[in-house]
Structure formats: C-alpha cells, structure tokens
Amino acid sequence: MLTSWAQAHYGPSAAVDQVAPMPGHAGISFGFDVRSDSAEERLVIRVAPPGVRRSGPADVLRQVPVLQAAAVSGVPVAGVRWWSDDERWFGSPYFVVDRLPGSSLSCWEPLEETGSDADSIFAAAVDALAAIHRIDWRRQLSDWAEPRSLEAEIRAWEPVLRKGRNEAWIAFGLALHEELLRTRPPEPAPAVVHGDFYSNNWVCQDGKLLGVVDWEIAGIGAPLLDVGWLMMIYDPACWGPTRRPWMTWSPPPEQLGDAYRSATGDRSPDLAWYQGLACWRFAAITAMNLHLHRSGNRPDETWELIGEAFEPMVARGLELARA
C-alpha cells in the first residue's frame, strides 16, 4: 500500500523501505523512508483505525489544522506533508509528516538522562507549551473545535473511570470528581491545549527539543490543563513504589509551574487545583486501560506499572483540590 501511495505522490520510480511501527499509544502510526528520482525523505504516516467512527482521537485529519497552526505560531512540530480522506490507499483517512530525528524521553522506565540535558529539554518544552497556548485559535482554528468548560472537562472523565469496572476505585475516584466540582476556579480564557503534554510526546536530540508530537486529543479549553498534567506526571507523590525512585532526572513539579509562569506571565493561584484535575483525568484513564489490559482486550504491561499509582494519585488529587 505504501509503495503504491509513494509512486502516486513521488513518481513511478519511488520505493519505500525502513517501515516500522512508531513507539507510543497514539493510534496506527508507521515510520518509513521514500526514495525516488527527485526525493529521499523520512516520513511518518498516521492512519485512522478502520471501521471506527471518525470522531475524537480516531479522526486523524483533525490533527492537520492544529499542526499547521502550531507551526505558524512557532511551536516545534513535524511538518505536515500530505493528508487525505481518500480511502483507496489505506482503507481510511491518513496524514503524513516529516519524521524528526532523535527520540522521546520515556517516563515509564528508568532513564540515564540527567543534569543539563534534561534541564534544557524541559525548559524548551515549557517554552513550546507557552507557544501552544498563544495560538490564535479564533482566527486560525475557528471551525476546529468548541471550547470545553472546566465543569464539562471534569464530568467527561466519569464514564471513563466506570469502564474500569473496579467498584472501590470508582468510589474513591468519584470523591475527587466531586471535590474538583466543588472547588473549581473561575472559568479561564480558552486556548489550544495539547492534552497529553509530557516527555514521551517530545522528540529530542543532543539536549534539544525538536518537536511536540501526538496531538490526537488536542482541543480548546483551559490552558492550565496542560501545565497541571505536566506537573502531575513528574510529581513523585502521584506515583506508586516502582516508579517513584526513578524520578530523579526530571525537574520537580513546582519548578515546572514556575517556569510556565515565567514564560507566560500567568500568575494564576490555581495551579495546584489544575494538577488535581490532572490526577482525576489520569486516574480515570488508568482504571479503564488497566481493565482493558487485564481482560486481554488491549494488552499493555505499562498499565501494570501505572496501575500502582491509582490510589496515591487520587489521594494527591484530593490534597491539591483542597489546597
């Protein structure tokens, strides 16, 4: 399929090799090289899951306008090269981007990355996040997505939690759900939010951030959703006994929050609450995905590691929501 596509787009001499699945959990995605008389390029293709309704993360083409808007706004992203809803090539819509050199920093395993390299990558990532939040979505993405309120954001994750089918976890998680509703701050000005902003979704090389990837759950909402998420991922108090000892190479959450404030001038007193909201979101995701893993419907051993964190994460979220 890729060869036929490449010959249609690069000419009859085009050949494809080095095809391999891309790492992560961001849908159907493959890296490949294409060579022709006129080009030699390293690319990544993302394809919508066949037979799935084209909405939310399964609507891969909705990533194209936000990637284009991000590039115009100075956010480091892979350049979008091709996209189409023509299903003759892959059986579903697709888009193709430049393949960035380097790799991501996985937070789900011990890393050797320490010191100045990690510091410089995180500093660049926070600057990139500030640039994401400055995207003029009303002009560049006027028909792309409707803003989601804080209340809608909180309530959206209850059905996800219930899909975990763990009654004790449901009860504990709903306590955080109710506390977040009770203590939620005033509605902020909406912005583009990445939705899953952390080091697994940054491509880095030689201590430099080359691109922010995996935009499938991006939307319009409260910009501090991304900051709270970043702080939650790197807060040892949110995690279980296996991962907690690894968390020495990344900046502490307070430093990340301060860096964002410096990059944007945002002096919101509500960062703790937004980190509590991130705890709620990820706890719900964890409950669902651990059930999918253990039931055999979507095996992924990473969720055993993450599942250790459900109770400490909800407890930390309750603490932060009440702060």
Secondary structure, DSSP 4 states (H G I P E B T S, - for coil): -HHHHHHHHH-TT-EEEEEEEPSSSSSEEEEEEEE-SS-EEEEEEEEPPTTS-S-GGG-GGGHHHHHHHHHHTT---PPEEEEE--TTTTSS-EEEEEPPSSB---TTS-----HHHHHHHHHHHHHHHHHHHT--HHHHSTTT-----HHHHHHHTHHHHHTT--HHHHHHHHHHHHHHHHH--PPPPPEEE-SS-SGGGEEEETTEEEEE---TT-EEE-THHHHHHHHHHT-GGGS-TTTGGGTTSSPPHHHHHHHHHHHH----TTHHHHHHHHHHHHHHHHHHHHHHHHTTSS--THHHHHHTTHHHHHHHHHHHHT-
